[in-house]
Amino acid sequence: MSTLALLVVLLLALVLPLYLGALGYVVLRHPRFAQPLTVCGMASLMKTDSVCR
């Protein structure tokens, strides 16, 4: 693998857990933000709630 590919993989390996951890923290501390992350929440954002019936 080239050096650039290794740097990209390393960057993703470092940033992805930080992003997921921050997302989990926000959802635990502010449960109202969890609703848009669910399937029904996304359906309500797209104005199609046929998935949630």
Secondary structure, 3 states (H helix, E strand, C coil): CCHHHHHHHHHHHHHHHHHHHHHHHHHHHCHHHCHHHCHHHHHHHCCCCHHHC
